Amino acid sequence: MDYANDPELNGKYLGTITKDFATVSDTLLEASSQVRKMEISKYPIFVFARQEVPLGSLLVNADELNLEWHVFASFLELFVQQGIVGTEGIEAFQSTYKDPDEYCCLFVLDKEFTNFVYIPYPED
């Protein structure tokens, strides 16, 4: 699995993800900060999925906010436990992980596309 922004992330995905991300970015930044402050993980990951998935805890219910994507709060160690990131991939993941105060690490999970994507938090 590639940990960079993937060219396959075409307009169809990027548009709806970016739109929903703009709505929930403050919530995600705060959650990311808490995960790191409480030393749960240095590597928060937010799962964007169109349906319920067993990857972390539901942070944003799309139906309540009229969004396309549910957002689940997770982190690297849980992804390793669940076998999404293999133990041999941990170092690669950590070395490509972007500054969590500036970028949000998303794991987009959909029928046609599953990958990590980094999206910059909006400037205040």
VENKA-V161392 format. One record per backbone hydrogen bond with DSSP energy under -0.5 kcal/mol. CO is the residue of the C=O (numbers start at 1). NH is the residue of the N-H. If there is no record, write none. Layout:
((CO,NH) (CO,NH))
//
This chain:
((2,116) (6,9) (8,10) (10,13) (10,14) (11,15) (12,16) (13,17) (14,18) (15,19) (16,20) (17,21) (18,22) (19,23) (20,24) (21,25) (24,28) (25,29) (26,30) (27,31) (28,32) (29,33) (30,34) (31,35) (32,36) (33,37) (34,38) (35,40) (35,41) (36,39) (43,76) (45,47) (45,74) (46,48) (46,107) (47,49) (47,72) (48,109) (49,70) (53,55) (57,73) (60,62) (60,71) (61,64) (61,65) (62,66) (62,67) (63,66) (70,49) (71,59) (71,60) (72,47) (73,57) (74,45) (75,78) (75,79) (76,80) (77,81) (78,82) (79,84) (79,85) (80,83) (84,86) (86,89) (86,90) (87,90) (89,93) (90,94) (91,95) (92,96) (93,97) (99,102) (99,103) (102,121) (103,105) (104,106) (104,119) (105,46) (106,108) (106,117) (107,48) (108,110) (108,115) (109,50) (113,110) (115,108) (117,106) (117,119) (119,104))
//
